[in-house]
Amino acid sequence: MADKGDIGWKVMAGLAAFAGGFVAKKAITLAWKKTTGKEPPTNPESPDVDLVEALGWAVVMGVGMEISRLLATRAVAHQWAKGTGELPAHLRSQS
């Protein structure tokens, strides 16, 4: 059974990843509009959307969201370590 620290970490990391993803999606959408001059595809799977545009959107969104999640989780891990004196067990180096 998970202890309270483990549950606390999971809640904090989940909230940070959600918030980071929300902000990233807004920022990526805005950057797409400024760069391409048009709205991003709402349904990239549709055959009506140009394949290059759909692939571009998928790559930009996928990479951007993962970077956002990574940075948010690392920031929370840093704060967690400052507050508790150690990183969560699964983030500690194995060396």
C-alpha positions in Angstrom: 0.0 0.0 0.0 1.3 3.5 -0.9 2.3 5.7 2.0 1.1 9.3 2.4 4.3 10.7 0.9 3.9 8.6 -2.2 0.3 9.7 -2.6 1.2 13.3 -2.0 3.9 13.1 -4.6 1.6 11.6 -7.2 -1.1 14.3 -6.6 1.5 17.1 -6.8 3.1 15.7 -10.0 -0.2 15.0 -11.6 -1.5 18.5 -10.9 1.8 20.0 -12.2 1.7 17.9 -15.4 -2.0 18.9 -16.0 -1.2 22.6 -15.5 1.9 22.5 -17.6 -0.1 20.7 -20.4 -2.8 23.3 -20.3 -0.4 26.2 -20.6 1.6 24.3 -23.3 -1.4 23.7 -25.4 -2.4 27.4 -25.3 1.2 28.4 -26.1 1.6 25.9 -28.9 -1.7 26.9 -30.4 -0.8 30.6 -30.3 2.6 29.9 -31.8 1.0 27.8 -34.6 -1.4 30.6 -35.4 1.5 33.2 -35.5 3.7 30.9 -37.6 1.3 29.6 -40.1 -1.3 32.3 -40.1 -4.2 29.9 -39.6 -5.9 27.9 -36.9 -4.4 24.5 -36.1 -6.3 21.5 -37.4 -9.1 20.5 -35.0 -9.2 17.0 -36.3 -5.8 16.0 -37.9 -7.1 12.5 -38.6 -9.6 13.8 -41.1 -8.7 13.2 -44.8 -9.8 16.8 -45.4 -6.7 18.1 -43.5 -3.5 18.3 -45.6 -1.2 15.4 -44.5 1.9 17.7 -44.0 -0.2 20.0 -41.8 -1.6 17.1 -39.8 1.9 15.6 -39.3 3.4 18.9 -38.4 0.7 19.6 -35.8 1.0 16.1 -34.3 4.8 16.5 -34.0 4.7 20.0 -32.6 1.9 19.1 -30.1 3.5 15.8 -29.1 6.9 17.2 -28.5 5.6 20.4 -26.8 3.3 18.5 -24.4 6.0 16.0 -23.4 8.6 18.8 -22.8 6.0 20.6 -20.7 5.2 17.5 -18.7 8.9 16.8 -18.1 9.7 20.4 -17.0 6.7 20.5 -14.7 7.5 17.2 -13.1 11.1 18.2 -12.6 10.1 21.5 -11.0 7.8 19.7 -8.6 10.5 17.1 -7.8 12.9 19.9 -7.0 10.4 21.5 -4.6 9.5 18.1 -3.1 13.2 17.5 -2.4 13.6 21.0 -0.8 10.5 20.3 1.4 11.2 16.7 2.4 15.0 16.5 2.1 14.9 13.8 -0.6 13.5 13.0 -4.0 10.6 10.5 -4.4 12.0 6.9 -4.5 11.5 6.4 -8.2 13.4 9.5 -9.1 16.6 8.8 -7.0 19.6 7.9 -9.0 20.5 4.2 -9.0 24.2 4.7 -8.7 
